[in-house]
C-alpha cells in the first residue's frame, strides 16, 4: 500500500474501521445469499459463510497491517496507556520530571556558554589554520608578552609555512561632532589583517599598505553594528568623513557582522601607523600588538612553531645586541604558536569547565535519583507486570510499555529543562560581562541542543531498559506481593544509589564551601583606601589639539579647577589611569647604590601618576615625607612617592624617604637626574582586593609625565547621577569636543571586579544546592520506600515486643549508615576535586578544614532530617493492622 494511502488511514482511522467493517459484512452477506440459493437454511447458510470467511478479528488485523503502520499504532496505544498510567502516579511523574528538568536546565545553559566561548569555531574560513603568536618567558613562570612590528616584518618576509600574518591592538577614540562626542571602542590593525582572517568587507574595501604610513592613516572601516546604529545602514556612508579624536577620517568600508561574534562592542577599525623606530630589529620585544597568522594547508602547529623559533634563534645569534641577547637568555624567551580559538578561551576555559563539571555531577545525581524512583516503582508494579506477562504480553510488549512511559516523562522534562535553560541564559548574559569582556550574548546553539537531545535519548534508553532487565532477572511470578518481592538485592541496589548520591553531593558542596570561604577572605581584605562617596570620570584629549605638553597641563588644570567648583565636592584628585583597575602600567627599576633588586619576580612596580590632592581624596594616609606640590611638573627634578609595600620589600628597617631610583635596569645617562623618593603612603590595593600581594606602587606627579588620558576622582556625599551631570556640564563649558566616559563610583568598580568570583561562586553554589536537595530527597525516598516494603516485618517486630524507640532507631541507623558511607567516599573524591580549585582560592588551602567540617556537618544534619520522617512513620505502624494488611 502506498504511503499517502497509509497516511490517510492513520489520520482517518474511524472512517477506515467503518469501511472495513462494512466491506466484511458485505462479503459475509453475499456468501450467505449464495448458500441460501444452494438450498441451505438461513441459519446454516450464515454459519457456513462465517466459517468460510475465517476469523473476523484475525482478518481485521491483517487488513490493518496492510493499510496502516502496525508499529506506529502499537506505539500510539502504548503512549495512551502511559498517559493513563502516569496520570494515576502523579507524585512519581512530577518527581521524575522536576528532577530531570532541574538537572538539564543548568547543564544546558552552562554548556551553551562553554560552547560559545571555548569550543565554537571562529567565524572565519578554515578557522583551524588561524594561530595566535606571542613571546613567552619560560623562565619567568610562562609570562606572555605581546609581539612587535619588527617581529611581524621578519616573520612575513621569511616564514614560508604561513600564508600570511596580521596584527591588531586596541584603539579607543572620541567619535562624533562637536555637539555630540562619545567614546567609542576600536582597533588599529595591519592592512593585511582582514585578508589573513579571510574576511571581505560588507561594503567598500579594507586598508591598503600605504595607509599604514604616518600621516596617511586617516581612513576607517566601520563595524556593521556601528554602521546600523549610528548611520542607519546608509550605503552612502562610503567616502564620507567622520571625526575620530577631533580629526577627519574617511570611511572606506563596512566590516561584515561575523567579526562581532568575537568582539561585540567594537565600532571601527583604523590602520596602524608604523613609526620609524618600530622597524628597528632591536625593538623586537617591546611591542604592543597581538599577532595572528594563517598556516598554509597541511602545515601543523608544531611545524609552524618550529619555523618561527628557528627565525628567533637566528635573530638572537646573528643580529641581537649583547644586552638584548642576555635579556632573552635570562627570560628563556620562546615563540608560542597556538590555535587562535584556544588562545582566546584560555583565561576562562578552566572556570567554565569547572562549572560544567559541577553541573554534570548534578545531572548524574539526578539520574541516580530517578533510577531509585524507577526501581521502586517497578518493584511496586511487579504484580501487574506478572499478570500481563501471564496473559500473553511478551518481553517486547512490556519493554515497549516501559519505553513509552520513559519517553513521555523525558520529553516533558526535556522541554521544561530547555525552557529553564533559556531563562538561566538571560540571567547569565546579564552577568557574563563581569566574567569575560568583549563577548556577544550567548544563545542556545543547535549544536548544544543536539547534545541535549543525545543525552535525553540515553536517559530514555536507561529508564526504559534497565529497570525491566532488573525485574526480569529476579523473575515475575503471579501472586507475589511487592513486599515479598523487595528482596535483599533490591534494597542493596537502592542503598548503593543513595550512597553514590551523598558522595557526589559532598564533592560539589565542598567545592562551593571552599569558594564561599575564599570569597569571605577576599571581602575581609582592607582595600587601603576609602571607596565610599568617590565618583570617577575619565577624559581623553585629542592629540591633534593637545599634543603639546604645555597644552595638556593647561587644560587639565582648568578642568581640575572646574571640578572643585561643583557644589558639595570635598576634594578632587587626578590620576593617569582609572581609579581602580585590574592592572596598571609596570616598569623595571634600579635603586641607586643597590644594584638590581634581589628576586626577579619583585623587580617591577606599578606606575601611577597623581595630583597633589589624590591621596586626600582616596583616603590614603601619608606615613613619611610629604605629598606632591602643584608646581612639580615636567620642568622640575623628578620625584616620586612609594607605598608601604615598596619600603618593606626593598628598604626593610631603613628610611625610604630621600632614596633615589631610576626606571629601567641601567643608571640614567650623564646629565639625567635620578628619581628622588619624597614620601611613603599606606598600601592601597588599587588592583582590587585580590591584588593585596601584587607589585608595589610608585606614584609620580601627574604633571611631570603629561598624558592625553586622565581620570577625575571626586569625593562628595551627593548622589552619583547629580555629580556626573555637573561634571559633564563643566567639561563641555571648557571644551565641547571632550566626552566624559567611564563614570561611576569606586565602590561599584570594586564590586564589578569581584563579579567573576561572585558569578562562579553563585553558579557552583546553585549546583551544590541542587545536589544537596536531590541527595536528601533520594535518601528520604529510599527509606520511605523501604519502610513501606517492610511493613509486615516492622509489624512483627512490634508484636514481639520492639518499642517505638527501637524501631525509630533502627530506621534512623539505616539512613545514617548510608549517609556516612557516602560522606566517606565523598571526602575522598573532594580531596582530588578541590585540586582544580587551587587557582580560584584566595588565602585558603584546598584542604581547608573549616569548609570540610562545615559541609560534612551540614550533610549529616540533612541526612538525619531526611531519615526522621520515614523513621517516625515506621514507629507508628500498628502490628495488628500491618499483619492484617499482608
N, C-alpha and C positions, 0 to 999 in steps of 0.2 A: 504494500500500500504506500502511496506517495506521501511525502512529508506534509504538504499542505492539507491533505485529507485528514491525516492524523492530528494535525493541529486543530482542525475544525471539530474533530471528535473530542479532543481534550477540552476545548472551551465550550462545547455544546453537548455535554455528556448526557443530560436529561433527555434531550431530543433523540440522541443516538440510542439510548436504552429503550425509549418508547418505540422507535422504528424497528429495533432488533426484536423486541417482544412481539410486535405486530407481525413481522415477517415470519417468525417461528410459528405463531398461531395460525397464520395463513397456510404454511406448509402442513401442519397437523390437520387442519380442517379439510384441506384439499385431499389428503390421503384418506381421511375418514369418509369423504363422499365417494371416493373410488371404491373403498371397501364395502360400503353400503350398496353401491351399484353392483358389486360382485356377489351380493346375496347375504352379507353379514348383517347381524342386528346392529342397532346404533351403538349399544354399549361395547359389543365385541369389536366393532369397526374402529371406535376411538382408541380402545386399548391396543389394538394391533397397530394403529397409526403411531401411537406414542412409543410402542416397543420398537417399531421400525426406525423412528426418528432418532432414538437414543436418549441419553441423559441430558435433559434440558440445561441443567446448570453447567454441565461439562461443555456442552456446545456453546453456551453463552460465554464461558471463559475463553474458549478458543477464538470466538469472534472478537472478544475484547483484545486478545493478544494480536490478532490480525489487524484490527482497525486502530489501535492505540499503542501506547508505550506502557507495558505492564510494570516495568521497574519504576516508572515515574508515578504510576498510580499507587504502587506499593509504598513508595516514599511519602506520597501525599497522605495515605492512610496513617502511616507511622507518625508523621508530623501532627496530624489532627489528634491522634491518640496521645502524643507527647504534650500537646497543649492542654488536654484534659488532665493528664497525669500530673503535670507540673502545677496546674491550677489547683489541684487538690493538696499539693505540698507547697503552699505559698511561702512558708518560712524558709524551707530549704532553697527554693528557687531564688528568693530575694537575697539570701545569704551568699549563694554562689555568684549571682550577677553583681552584687555590690562588691564582693571581694575582688573579682576579676577586673571590674571597672576601675576600682581604686588602685589596682596594681598596674593596669595597662595605661591609664592616663598619664601618670608621671613618667613612665618609661617612654611613651610615645613623644611627649614633649621634650624630654632631655635628649632623646635620640635625634629629634629634629634639629636641636641646637648643635649637637655633636656633628651631625652630617653636614649641616650648612657651614659651620665654621672650621671644620677639620678635614672632612673626607670628600666634600663636594668638589669635583674638578673645577679648576679655574675656567672662567667663561671665555677662553681663547682657543684658537685652533691648536691641536696637538699639545695640550697643557703639560703632559709629562716631559716634554722636551725643554720646558722653561725651568731655569735654575736660578737660585739666588746665590750671589758670590759675596763673601765677606772675608776679612782678615781676622784670624783667631790667634790670640796669645795663649798657647797651650801651657806655658809655664806660669801664667797668671790666672789660673783657675778657669781657663777656657773663655776669657773675656773676648767679646766680639767687637771689632772696630769697623767703621764704615770705610768704603773704598774711596778712591780719588780719581780725578780726571786723568792724571798721569798713568795710573794703573789701567784705566779704561782704554786709553790710546794704545798702550803696549799690547794689551790683550787683543784689541781689534786688529792690530797690524800683524800679529804673529800666531794667534790661536786659531789654526785652520780646522779644528774639530768642532768649532762653533759656527753656526750660521750667522750670528750677529750678537751685538751687545747693545745695551741701552741703560740709562740711569735716570734717577729722579730724586728729588728732595722736596721737603715741604716749603711752601712759599705763600704764606697768607698775605693779603693785601686789602687796602681800603677800596671798596667798589662804589661806583655811583658818582653823581654830580655833586656840586657844592651844597645843594639844599637837602640831599638825601644820601649821605655817606653811611656805608655799613662795612663791617669787617667780614671778609669772605675767605674761605679756605681754598687753597690752590696748590699747584705743584709746578716746580721748574723741572723740565725734562730735557733729555737729549733729543736731537732731531730724529734719531732713528728708533726711539722707544716704541712708537706705535707700530713700526714695521716689525720689530722684534716680537712684540706681543701678538702680531697677526691681526691688527685692527685697521679697518678703513673708516675714515670719518663719515658720519651720517650725512653731513653737508660739508662742502668745501674741501679743504686739504689739511694735511698736517704740516709740520715745520720743515724748513729747508736747512741744510748745513750752514749756509752763510748767515742764517738768522741767529746763530749762537755767538756771533762776533759782538763784542761790546758796542753798544750804540745802534745795533741793527735788530735788537731783540724785542722791539715794540709791536709784537703780534701775539694773538691769543686764540686758543681753541676753547670754546665753552663746553661745559658738560651738558648732557641732554636735559637734566632737571633744571639747571640754571637757565637754559635757553627757553624752556617752557614757563618757568616761574617768573623770570624777570622780563622776558621779551615776548611772551605769549606765542612761542613757537613760530616767530616771524621768519620766513625763509630769506627775507631781505636783510637780515642781520649781517650777512657776509659783506665785508668791505666797510662796515660801519665802525666808527671809532668809539670805544668806551674808555672810561678812566680807571686806572689802577694806580693807587697811591698818587693821585692828582696828575698822572701822566697819561697821555692818549695812547691806547693800544688798539690796533686794527684787528677785528675779528676775521680770521681766515678759515674757520671751520667749527663744526659741532661734533663732539665725540659721541660714539654710539653708547646707548644706555648700559651695555654689558659691563663696562668698566666700573659702573657704580654698584655692581654686586659685591665689589671688594671695598671700595671707598665710597660710601654713600653720601658723604657730606661735602664733596668737592664741588667747586663752581667753575674752575677754569684751569687750563694748562698754559704755561708760557715757556719760551725757550730758556735754557740755562746759559747765561752769558759766561763764556770761558775767559777768565782773566789770564794775562800772560804768565803770571807766577805759577798758575796751576799746571802749566805744561812742563814745569821743572821736574825731571825724574826724581830728584832728591825729596820732593814733596809727596812722594808716593804714599805715605802713611799718615798724612794729615788732612785727609779728605772728609767730606760730609755728604757723600752721595750714596744711595742704595743702588748697587749694581746688579743687573739681571742679564742673563744670556740665554740663547736658544741653541741647544745641541743639534748637530746635524742628525738626520735619520740614521738609526742604528748605533749611534755613539752612546756608550754608557756613562753614568755619572762618574764612575771610577776612572774611566779613560779621560774624560774632560778635566777631572780634578788633577790627575797626574800631569797633564799638559800644562795647566796653569801653575802648578807647583814647580814644574821644571823652568818655566819662564821666570818665576820669582827667584829661584835659586841662581839662575843665570844673571839676573839683575844684581842680586846681593854679592855674587862673586866678582863681577866684572865692572859694575857701574856705581854701586853704592859707596859713598864716602865712609871712612873708618868709623865715624861716630854713628852713622845710620846702621852700618853693619853690626856694630856692638849692640845697638838698641834692638835689632831684630833677633840676634842670638840670645840676648838676655831674656826677652819675652817669649822666645820659641814660636815666632810667628809662622803661621801656615795659612794657605788659602783654603777656605771651606766652600765646597760646591754642593748644594743641597737642592732637593726638589722645592720649587718656589711655594707650592701649597703647604708643604710640611714646615717650611721656614716661617710662613705667616702664622701657622697654627701652633707653633712651639710654645708661646707664652701661656696659652690657655688649654692646651691639649691634656695635660696631666690632670687639671682640675675637672675638666668635663668628663674624662674617663673615670675619675673617682666618683663623680655624681652618677654616671651611667652604671657603674658597678654597684653603687648603693641601690639604685632603682631596680637593677636586675635581681639583687638579693631580695628586695620586697616582692618582686614578681615570683621568685622561687618560693618564698614563704607563703604567698597567696595560693600558689599551685599546690603546695603541701596541705594547706588548709582545705582547699577544695577537694583534694584526694581523700582527706579524712572524712569530709561530709559525704562524699560519694560512696566510700566503703561502708559507712554507717547506714546510708540509705539502701544500698544494695543488699546488705545483710537483713535489713528490715523487710525488703521486698522478696526475700528468698522464697517464702511460701507461695507468693503469687507467681513467681517465675517457674517454680517447680510444677505448679498446676498447669501453666501454659505449655510447658515442655511436655508434660504427660498427655495433654490433649493434642499434641502433634506439632507444636511450634519448634522448629529446628534451631540450631545454633545461629544460622544466618538470620532468621527472623528476630531472635532475641538480640542479636548484635545490632541489627538494623534499628530496633527499638531504642537501644542504648545510644546509638549514634544520633538518632533523631532528637532525643532529649538533649544530648550534649551540644548538638549543632544549634538548637534553638536557644539554649542558655548562653552559649559563647557568642552567638551572633548579636543577641541583645546586649550582652556585656561589652562586646567589642564596639558597638555603636555608642554606648554610653561612655566607654573609655576614650574613644576618639573625640567625642564632644567635650569631655573633661580636659583632654589634651589641648584642644583649641582654646579653652578658657585659660589654661595654665600658660600657653604661649603668649596670650595677650598680657598676662602679668609679667612673664619673663622678658618680653620685649620692652616693657617699661623699665626694668632694672638692668637689662643687658648692657647698656652703655656704661654702667658703673663697673662692669667686669672687663669689658674689652671695647675699645673705641673704634670708630670708623667702620661699623658693620651695619648692613641693612637689617630691617626687621626679619625675623625668622618665620617662615611659613611651613605648613605641613606639606612636605615634598612627596611626590608619588613614590620615590624610592623608599622612603620611610613607611609609607602606607603598605608597600609591598612586603616589607619586613614584618610589619604588624600582622598582615594577612597570613604570612607564613607561620608566625608564632601562634596565631589563633587556630590555624589548621592543625598544628601539632597538639595544641591543647584539646581540640575536638577529638583527635585520634586517641589521646591518652584517656580522656574522660569516658569515651565510649568503649574502648577496648580493654583497658587494664582492669577495671572493676569486674567485668564479666569473666575474664580469664581467672581472676582470683576466686570468684564464686564457682566456676566450673571445675577448678582443681579440687575444691573442697566438696563438690557434689551437690546436686539438687534432689531432695527427697520430699515426697508428699507427706504431709502431716508433721513436718518438722517446724517447730516454733522458732521465732527469731532468737529468743533467749537460749534455746538449746543449741542453735547453730553458731552462736557467737563464741567460738572456741578460743583456746589459749593463743593460737596462731593469729587470729584476727585481732585480739586485744594487744598482742605484742606488736603487730604491724602499726596499729593506731598509736600505740605508745612511742614507737620509734619515730613516727612522723612528728609527734609533739616535741620530742627531744631535739629533732632537727630544727623545728621552728624556733625553739628557745635559743638554740646555739646561733642561728643566723641573726635573730633579733639582737642578741647581745653584741655580736660583732658590729652591727650597724650603730647601735646606741652608744657603744664605747667610742666609736669614731666621732659621733655627734657630740658626745660629752667632752672629748678632748678639744674639739674645736670651740665649744662653748667656754670651757675653762681658759683656753688660749685667748678668746675674744675678751673675756673678763680681765685678763692680764694686760691686754692692749689698752683697754679703756681706763685701766688704773695708772697708765703712764702719765707723768706730768709733762705737758707739752713744752713747758719752759716759757710760755708767753700767754697772754690773756686774749683769747679769741672772741670773747663776748663784746658785742657792740662795736665791732670793727667792720666797716664796709670797704670793699675794694673795687676799683675800676681801672682798666688798662687803656693806654693810648699808644698808638704807633705813628710817629711823624713821617710824612712822605719825604724820601731822601732828595727829591728834586727841589724841594723848598727849604729843607732844614739840613742840608748836607754839611754845612759848616759848623764846627763845634761851638762857636760863639752863638750862632743862631739857636742851636739845640738848648744851650744853657739858658739863654734869654727867654725863650718861650716856656721852658719848663718852670722858671722862676715866676713868670706871670701866672701860669696855671696853678702853681702851688699857692701863691698869694690869693687867687680867686677861691680856691677850695677852703682856705682858712676863714673866708668871709661868710661861709654858709652858716645860717643860724643853727645853734645847738652843737656846733663842732667843738670838741675839746682839744684835739691835736690832729695834725696831718703829717704822715710820713710818706716818703717816696722811695721806691725800690726799683732795681734794674730788672727784676723778674717778677713772677707772681708772688703774692704774699705767702702762700703755702703751695708747694708743688711736690711731685714725686721725685724730681731730681733737678739739679742745677748745674751750671757750668762748672767743671772741675779743672784744676791745674796742678801740675807738679811744682814743688818749691824747694828752695835751698836756704837754710838758716846760716847766717854769717858766723863763721868760726866753728861751725859744727859739721860741715861736710854734708853728704847726702843723708837724709833721715834714715835711721835704722828701721828695717822692716819694709819690704817693698809694698805690702798691702796697705801701709799707712803713709804713703808718700804723696797723697793728694789732699786738697782742700776744696770745699765749695766756695766759689767766688760770688759775692753778693754786694752790689752797690746800693748804698742807702743814703738818705738825707739826715741832717743832724737830729731832727725830731722823730726819726724812725723808732728808736729804742723806747722813747716815752710812749709813743702810740701803741706799740706792741706789748708794753709792759715787761720789757726785758731789762733786768737790773744791771747796772754798772758795778763791777766788783773792784776794779782798779783802774787808775789812769783817768782819762777824760773821753768824752764823745767828740764827734766831729764839729767843726765850725762852718758857718755859711760861706766863708771866703776861701775854703780849701777846694780849689778847682784844679784843672789840668795844668795851670801855670805854676803851681806850688810844688814843694817837695812831696813825694808820695808817702802817705801814711795809711795805717790800717788798724782795725780793732779785731781781736780774735776772741773766740768763745772759750769757755772754761775747759772744754774737751781738748782743745788745742794746747792750752797751757799745761794740763795734766799729762798729756801724752808726750810733749817734746821739751817741757821745762819743769819736770817734777821737783817740787821743793825749791824752786827758784822764781824770781820775779820776772814775768814775761814782758812787762812794760819797759820800753827802751831797747828791746832786742830788735835786730834788723834781719830782713829776709828778702828774697827775690823770687819771683815766679819763674819757673824753669828749673833746669838741673845744672846750670852753669852760672858763675858770678856775672853781674852786669858788665857791659863793656866800659872802658875808661870814659869817665865823664858822665856816666849814667848813675844816678843815686840808688842806694838800697831802699827798700820799703821799711819805714820805721813803725814799730808797733806802739801805739799810744794809749791803748786801753784793753781791758778784758771784761767781757759780759758773761752772764749766765748762759748755759747751753739751751738753745731753742731748737726743738725738733721740727724744723720747718719742712722737712720731707715727710712729715706725718708721724703719728705716734709709733709706728713700727720702725721708724728710722732713728731710733734712740741711739744705736751703736754705729751709726754711719760716719762719714767723713766729718772732720771739724769744719767750722765755718770761718771764713776770713771776710770781714766787712771792709769795704773801702768807700771813700767819699764818692757819691754819685757823680759829682761834677769833675772828678779827676779822670774819669773814663766815660765821657759822654756817649750815650747811645740813643738810637731813634725810638726805642720802645721802653716804656716805664709804667709802673703801677702806682696809683694813689691808694694809701691806706688811711682811712678816716675813722677816728674814734668819736662816736656820738651815740647818745641814748635814743635818738629819733628812729622811726621805722625805716627800714632799708629802702622801700619804694620812694619815700619822700626825699631821702638823701640822694639817691641815684638820679631822680628827676632834677634836683638842684644842680648836681654835678654836670649833667648834660647841658643844662641851660648856660652855665658859666663857660663850659668848653666851647660851645658854639659862639658865644659872645666874643671869645678871643680869636678863634679860627673856625669857621663853619665847615671846613673840609675835614675836620678831625672827628672820627667816630669814637665814642666811649663804648668799650665792649668788655666782656669777661667780668661783668658786675656781679656782686653778691656779697655775702658775709663770710668772714673767715671760718666761723663756726660751721656754716653749711659746706664749705670746701673740705674741712676736716671730716665731716660726716660723709661726704662724697668719696673721699679717699678710703674710707672703711667699707665702701659699698661692695667691693669684690669679696672681702672676707665675710661680710654680712650675708651676701647672696648665697655663697657656698654653704655657710652655716645654716641658713634658712632652708635651702633645698635638702641638704643632708638630714636636717632635723625633721623635715616633713617625711622623708623616707623612714627615718628611725621611729617616728611616731606611728606611722602605718604598720611598721614591723611589730612594734610593741602591742598595738591593738589586735593585729592578726594573731600573734602568738597567744595573747590572753584569750581571745575568742576560741582559738584552736584547742587550748588546754581545757577551757570550760566545756566546749562541745564534746570532746572525747570523754571527759569524766562524766558528763551528764548522760551521754550515750551508754557508758559503761554501767552506770547506776541503773539505767532503765533495763539493760540486758541481764543484770544480776539481781533483779527484784526478788526472785524466789530464794536465791542464796542469802540475801540480806534478811528476808523474812525468816528463814530457818535459823540464822544466827540470833535474831531477836527472840525466836521461840525457845531456843535452848539456853537463853539467859544473857546474851550480849546486851549491854546497856547502850543507850543512845550515844553516850560519850565515846564508848569504844568504837561504835560504827562510824561516828563522826571522825574520830582519829584515824580509822582505817582508810577512809576515802581521802582525807587530807594528806596522809602519809603517802598514798599512791601518787597524788598530784605533785607533792613537793619532791618526791624522789625523781620523777620525770623532769621536773624543773631543774633540780640540782645537776642531773646528768647533762642536760642541755647547757647549763651555765659552765660546767667544766669543759665541755667541748668548745663552747663559745669563747671562753677565755683563751684557750689555745689558739683558736682562729684569730681572735682580736690581736694577739701578740704579733702575728705576722702582718695582719691587715694594717695596723697602725704605722708600720714602717713606711707606707705610702703617704702618710700624712706629715712626715717629718718636716718637709719644706713649708708646710702651711701652719705649723705650730709656732707660737711666739712665747718664749720664756718658759716653756714646759717641755718635759720629755714625752716621747710616745708611750712610755711605761708609767705615766703619771698615776700614782696610787690613788689620788683623790677621785679621778674620773672612774677608774676601775671599781673602786669600792662603792661609789655612789650608784653606778649603773647596776652592779650586782645586787645591791640592796633594793634598788627600785624594782628589778625584775623578780626578786624574791617576794616582795610585797604584792606585786601584780599576780604572781603565781598563787600566793595564798588567797587573794581575793577571788581569783578565778576558780579555785578549788573549794571555796567555802560554800557557795550556793549548791553545787551537787552534793556536797557532804551533808548539808542541812536536809536536803531532800531525802537522802538515804537514811538519815537518822529518824525521820518522821514516818518511815514505812511501817505500816501495821502488819504484823506477821500473819494474822488471820486473813486479811484482805489479799495479801501477796500470795499466799498459798492457794486461796480460792481462785484467784485470777489465773494461776497456772493450771 
